[in-house]
């Protein structure tokens, strides 16, 4: 079987491509900019200053030969330039994704037995594959956009001062995503939550397959922890309303624990940063941290709090578990699939202030359980490897033939 993967950016597509190569299924990977370890670009990158090497590190793909990677850099470079000038991101990504799809040659599609594309960048590819009689599988990275808009309206009513962090998607882009979902031969999502939102919006349940992401658990080194007088909670992700940050801050202020700290790690808008610093001065803000540093930071904390309202998965949950942290998260993440309530973490209903309050308080009150729960969390993460993710993809592809 020859599988072609098409993704204009990065995200977790590199992990999928690496796994398909390991399984002997990868024919070609079309992307914006990817640097193979056996390419001239890779060796050239090693001559760059360290800060530039870090900047492009997410473009380096291991274990996949350069001959199987076809870069289409122009749409990606143009998009990065426009985004740096603060152009509207939805419009920029639409143009990037459209031009990327049009740039993949027919000859490459004809050589493939199956094409895997990703949501928001596949509406043209699906139509092209249908005309050529080629099976198309859509990998969906987040839950349904209509459900997302409904959640955004609810958040805006609850936290009006955070409304500027919620970016509503134009209807024509929602329509394109629905078109992708309806026309794909099969759909792969990473969580039960995503699957439920697709079914709620009219997508046939038999077409949807759940394949949870993986984590490189060996890259995380859990700290040896003992009972301690203070518990360090941490949030990791974009500091915005969708991720549940205003809810977390409101609950934290009400708790006002003297024997616990809360740190926010992740990209944060300057306006939001000022809002947090003014209204919640005890909160520690670290801002955006490179992943290589995050792997070292996470084990220094005790509990991850990730109260997101809407995710496709929430990979940070699995990463925190690999680092030996129990997790507090909602049923709108991978939490419902991964976490055994009270054993390696706690899940609560999205947006429920009282449940979040009780969840945080329970870790403060019963801190002697932290060590055992951290061990359980790590053990659970070891079950979710990228290799296991790849094997599930292989099974799905073989069944689809």
C-alpha positions in Angstrom: 0.0 0.0 0.0 1.2 3.5 -0.9 0.0 6.3 1.3 0.4 10.0 0.5 0.1 12.5 3.4 -0.6 16.1 2.8 -0.3 18.9 5.5 0.7 22.5 4.8 2.1 23.1 8.3 3.5 21.0 11.1 1.3 20.0 14.1 1.4 16.2 14.7 1.5 15.3 11.0 5.3 14.6 11.4 4.4 11.9 13.9 1.9 10.3 11.5 4.4 10.4 8.7 7.2 8.9 10.8 4.9 6.1 11.8 3.7 5.3 8.3 7.4 5.2 7.2 8.1 2.8 10.1 5.2 0.6 9.0 6.5 0.6 5.4 3.4 2.4 4.1 4.6 6.0 3.3 4.8 6.9 -0.4 5.1 10.6 -0.2 4.7 13.5 2.3 3.6 16.8 0.8 4.1 19.7 3.2 5.1 23.4 3.5 8.6 23.2 4.9 10.1 20.0 6.4 13.8 19.2 6.9 14.8 15.6 6.6 17.9 14.5 8.6 19.6 13.2 5.5 19.1 16.4 3.5 21.6 19.2 2.7 19.2 21.7 4.5 19.6 19.7 7.8 23.4 19.9 7.7 23.2 23.6 6.8 20.9 24.2 9.7 23.6 22.9 12.1 25.7 25.9 11.1 23.1 28.4 12.3 23.3 30.1 15.7 21.6 28.2 18.5 18.6 30.5 18.8 17.9 30.0 15.1 18.3 26.2 15.4 15.7 26.2 18.2 13.4 28.3 16.0 13.4 25.8 13.1 13.6 22.7 15.3 9.9 21.9 14.8 10.6 21.7 11.1 13.0 18.8 11.4 11.6 15.4 10.8 13.5 12.3 11.9 13.5 8.8 10.3 11.9 9.9 7.0 14.2 10.1 4.0 14.4 13.3 2.0 13.3 11.5 -1.2 9.9 10.9 0.4 9.3 14.6 1.4 8.0 17.1 -1.2 8.1 20.7 0.1 5.8 23.3 -1.2 7.3 26.3 0.7 5.9 29.3 -1.1 2.4 29.3 0.6 3.9 28.6 4.0 6.5 31.4 3.7 4.0 33.9 2.5 1.6 32.9 5.4 4.4 33.3 8.0 5.3 36.7 6.7 1.7 37.9 6.7 1.1 36.5 10.2 4.2 38.4 11.5 2.5 41.6 10.2 -0.7 40.7 12.2 -2.9 39.9 9.2 -6.1 38.1 10.0 -5.1 34.5 10.7 -8.2 32.9 9.3 -7.8 34.6 5.9 -4.1 33.9 5.8 -4.5 30.2 6.5 -7.3 29.9 4.1 -5.1 31.2 1.3 -2.2 29.1 2.4 -4.3 25.9 2.5 -6.0 26.6 -0.8 -2.7 27.2 -2.7 -1.0 24.2 -1.0 -3.8 21.9 -2.2 -3.6 23.2 -5.7 0.1 22.7 -5.8 0.1 19.0 -5.3 0.5 17.4 -8.8 -2.0 14.9 -10.1 0.8 12.4 -10.9 1.6 12.1 -7.2 -2.1 11.5 -6.3 -2.4 8.9 -9.0 0.5 7.0 -7.6 -1.1 6.7 -4.2 -3.5 4.1 -3.0 -4.7 6.3 -0.2 -4.4 10.0 0.5 -4.5 11.4 4.1 -5.3 15.1 4.5 -6.2 17.3 7.5 -9.1 19.4 8.4 -9.3 22.9 7.0 -6.7 22.0 4.3 -8.4 19.2 2.3 -11.6 20.5 0.6 -10.0 20.7 -2.8 -7.9 17.6 -2.4 -10.9 15.5 -1.6 -12.6 16.5 -4.8 -9.5 15.8 -6.8 -9.2 12.4 -5.2 -12.8 11.6 -5.9 -12.3 12.4 -9.6 -9.2 10.1 -9.7 -10.9 7.3 -7.8 -8.5 7.5 -4.9 -9.6 6.8 -1.3 -9.3 9.9 1.0 -9.1 9.8 4.8 -9.6 13.0 6.7 -7.6 13.5 9.9 -9.6 15.9 12.1 -7.5 17.8 14.7 -10.3 19.4 16.6 -14.0 19.0 17.3 -16.8 20.3 15.0 -16.6 24.0 14.2 -20.4 24.5 14.7 -20.1 23.1 18.2 -17.1 25.3 18.7 -19.1 28.4 17.9 -21.8 27.4 20.3 -19.2 27.0 23.1 -17.7 30.4 22.2 -21.1 32.1 22.6 -21.4 30.5 26.1 -17.9 31.6 27.2 -18.4 35.1 25.9 -21.6 35.5 28.1 -19.7 34.1 31.2 -16.5 36.1 30.7 -17.2 39.2 28.6 -13.8 40.8 29.4 -12.1 37.8 27.7 -14.2 38.1 24.5 -11.3 39.4 22.5 -9.5 36.0 22.9 -12.4 34.2 21.1 -12.1 34.3 17.3 -15.3 33.3 15.6 -14.8 31.5 12.3 -16.5 32.9 9.2 -19.4 30.9 7.9 -17.8 30.1 4.6 -14.9 28.4 6.3 -17.2 26.4 8.5 -19.0 25.3 5.4 -15.8 24.1 3.9 -15.0 22.1 6.9 -18.5 20.5 6.8 -17.9 19.8 3.1 -14.6 18.0 4.0 -16.4 15.9 6.7 -19.2 14.9 4.4 -17.1 14.0 1.4 -14.2 12.1 3.1 -14.3 8.3 2.7 -13.3 8.0 6.4 -12.5 10.3 9.3 -10.0 9.9 12.1 -10.3 11.9 15.3 -8.2 11.7 18.5 -10.9 11.7 21.2 -14.4 10.6 21.9 -15.3 14.2 22.5 -14.4 15.1 18.9 -16.4 12.1 17.6 -19.5 13.1 19.6 -19.5 16.6 18.2 -19.2 15.3 14.6 -22.1 13.0 15.1 -24.1 15.8 16.7 -23.6 17.7 13.5 -24.8 15.0 11.1 -21.7 13.1 10.3 -22.3 9.3 10.0 -20.9 7.5 13.1 -19.7 4.5 11.0 -17.3 6.8 9.1 -15.5 8.0 12.3 -12.6 6.3 13.9 -11.0 7.3 17.2 -7.2 7.1 17.4 -5.6 8.9 20.4 -2.3 10.6 19.9 0.9 9.4 21.5 3.7 10.8 23.6 7.4 10.3 23.7 7.4 9.3 27.4 11.1 8.6 27.5 11.7 12.3 26.8 10.1 13.2 30.2 11.8 12.5 33.5 9.4 12.4 36.5 10.8 13.9 39.6 11.1 11.9 42.8 8.5 13.6 45.1 7.6 13.4 48.7 5.0 15.0 50.9 5.5 18.7 50.7 3.9 21.7 52.5 3.1 23.5 49.2 1.5 22.2 46.0 2.4 23.7 42.7 -0.4 23.7 40.1 0.4 24.5 36.5 -1.7 25.3 33.4 0.0 24.8 30.0 -1.5 26.1 26.7 -2.6 29.2 25.0 -3.7 31.6 27.8 -7.2 32.4 26.5 -10.9 31.8 27.2 -11.3 28.6 25.2 -8.7 26.9 27.3 -10.7 27.8 30.4 -8.2 30.2 31.9 -10.8 32.8 33.1 -12.7 30.1 34.9 -9.5 28.8 36.5 -8.5 32.2 37.7 -12.0 32.9 39.1 -12.0 29.6 41.0 -8.4 30.1 42.2 -9.2 33.6 43.6 -12.2 32.1 45.5 -10.0 29.3 46.9 -7.2 31.7 47.7 -5.0 28.9 48.9 -2.0 29.8 51.1 -0.3 26.5 50.6 -0.4 26.3 46.8 0.8 28.1 43.7 -0.6 28.4 40.2 1.7 29.0 37.2 0.5 29.8 33.6 2.8 28.5 30.8 2.0 29.3 27.2 1.6 32.1 24.7 -0.2 35.1 26.2 -1.4 38.3 24.6 -0.1 41.5 26.2 -3.6 42.7 27.0 -4.5 39.4 28.6 -1.2 39.4 30.5 -1.9 42.9 31.9 -5.5 41.7 32.9 -4.1 38.7 34.8 -1.3 40.6 36.5 -3.7 43.4 37.6 -6.6 41.2 38.8 -4.7 38.1 40.0 -1.3 39.3 41.2 -0.4 36.0 42.9 -0.5 34.1 39.7 2.9 33.3 38.1 3.1 33.9 34.4 5.9 32.2 32.5 4.6 32.9 29.0 5.6 30.8 25.9 8.2 28.2 26.6 10.0 26.1 23.9 8.9 22.4 24.1 12.5 21.3 24.8 12.4 23.4 28.0 8.8 22.4 28.8 9.9 18.8 29.1 12.3 19.9 31.8 9.8 22.2 33.5 6.8 20.0 33.8 8.2 17.5 36.3 8.9 20.4 38.7 5.2 20.9 39.2 2.7 18.7 41.1 -0.6 18.9 39.2 -1.7 20.0 35.7 -4.9 22.0 35.6 -6.3 22.1 32.1 -10.0 23.3 32.2 -10.5 23.6 28.5 -13.9 24.1 27.0 -13.1 22.7 23.6 -10.3 20.5 22.2 -9.6 17.8 19.7 -7.4 16.0 22.2 -5.3 18.3 24.4 -1.8 16.7 24.0 -0.5 18.6 27.0 -2.6 16.3 29.2 -0.7 13.2 28.0 2.6 15.1 28.2 1.9 16.0 31.8 1.0 12.4 32.6 4.3 11.3 31.1 6.0 13.8 33.4 4.4 12.1 36.4 1.7 14.7 37.1 -1.9 13.8 37.9 -4.3 16.0 35.8 -7.4 18.0 36.4 -9.3 18.4 33.1 -12.7 18.6 31.5 -14.7 16.1 29.5 -14.1 18.3 26.4 -10.5 17.0 26.1 -8.9 13.5 25.9 -9.5 13.3 29.7 -12.6 11.1 29.2 -10.6 8.6 27.2 -7.4 8.6 29.3 -8.0 9.5 32.9 -9.4 7.1 35.5 -11.1 9.5 37.9 -9.4 9.6 41.3 -6.6 7.2 40.2 -4.4 9.3 37.8 -6.4 12.5 37.7 -9.8 14.1 37.9 -12.3 15.0 35.2 -15.2 17.5 35.6 -18.0 18.9 33.5 -16.9 21.7 31.2 -17.4 25.1 32.8 -18.5 23.8 36.1 -17.0 26.2 38.7 -18.1 24.1 41.7 -16.6 20.9 40.3 -13.3 22.6 39.4 -13.2 24.2 42.9 -13.7 20.8 44.5 -11.1 19.2 42.3 -8.4 21.6 43.1 -9.3 21.6 46.8 -9.2 17.8 46.9 -5.5 17.8 45.8 -4.7 20.4 48.4 -6.5 18.5 51.2 -5.2 15.0 50.2 -1.8 15.9 49.0 -0.4 12.6 50.4 -2.1 10.9 47.4 0.0 13.0 44.9 2.9 10.6 44.8 0.8 7.5 44.0 -1.4 9.4 41.6 1.7 10.7 39.8 3.0 7.2 39.4 -0.3 6.0 38.1 -0.3 8.9 35.7 3.1 8.0 34.3 2.1 4.4 33.9 -1.0 5.4 31.9 1.1 7.6 29.6 3.4 4.7 28.8 0.5 3.0 27.2 0.0 5.8 24.7 3.1 5.7 22.6 3.4 7.1 19.1 4.2 3.5 18.0 0.8 2.4 19.3 -0.7 5.3 17.4 1.1 4.2 14.2 -0.1 0.6 14.6 -3.7 1.7 14.9 -3.3 3.7 11.7 -1.9 0.6 10.0 -4.9 -1.4 11.1 -7.3 1.3 9.9 -5.6 1.5 6.5 -5.6 -2.2 6.0 -9.3 -2.5 6.9 -10.1 0.4 4.4 -8.8 -1.5 1.4 
